[in-house]
Amino acid sequence: MSAADVFTVVAVSAGAFFFLAGSVGLLRFPDSLTRLHALTKADNLGLGLVVLGLLPQASGLLGGLKLLGVWVLVQLSSATAAQVIAQALGRRRPPP
């Protein structure tokens, strides 16, 4: 097993841990905004670690750029979705 393979296993495993932590936060936190925060932060970090771990295994520069492109698109879409959900929750709640 080469150093790149070990790095891939460690980084992807760490990413899976953060996905699991985000899922636990989604199930355990008391309200929708804290659930949303836990899920988006943990999933963004988890996906970043998975992509980082897969970069050494990519088939050339184009494969690595595709991985980074997917990561950027997921970052943008998850941030947009979280903002839309948070705004909808804010409109639903009465002011303090």
Secondary structure, DSSP 8 states (H G I E B T S, - for coil): --HHHHHHHHHHHHHHHHHHHHHHHHHHSSSHHHHHHHHHHHHHHHHHHHHHHHGGGSSHHHHHHHHHHHHHHHHHHHHHHHHHHHHHHHHHS---
